[in-house]
Amino acid sequence: MIEQTDAERFELDPFVRLPFVMNAVGLSRSSIYKLINEGRFPKQIHLSERSTAWRLSDIRAWMEERTNGELADSPSTSKYKRKTSK
């Protein structure tokens, strides 16, 4: 029987920064932030006062939605909408 290491048993979900996200999804910085503001792209996580990142799993899920035929221009089906305050 082959034993797994702790690292193999625990799937990492690292934070990724904007240059990685831009390269992975093929969009510019302004396009990514436009989609975030429209609720059509995962919102970034604030790591510190001046540092933000995304969870790799969120970016992968967004990419998977695109490859499964969900349109990027379909805000009615998006799960990335921002909650609005009353």
PyMOL commands that set and color helices and strands:
alter all, ss='L'
color gray80, all
select helices_A, chain A and resi 6-9+18-25+29-37+56-67+75-77
alter helices_A, ss='H'
color red, helices_A
select strands_A, chain A and resi 15-16+45-48+51-55
alter strands_A, ss='S'
color yellow, strands_A
deselect
rebuild
show_as cartoon
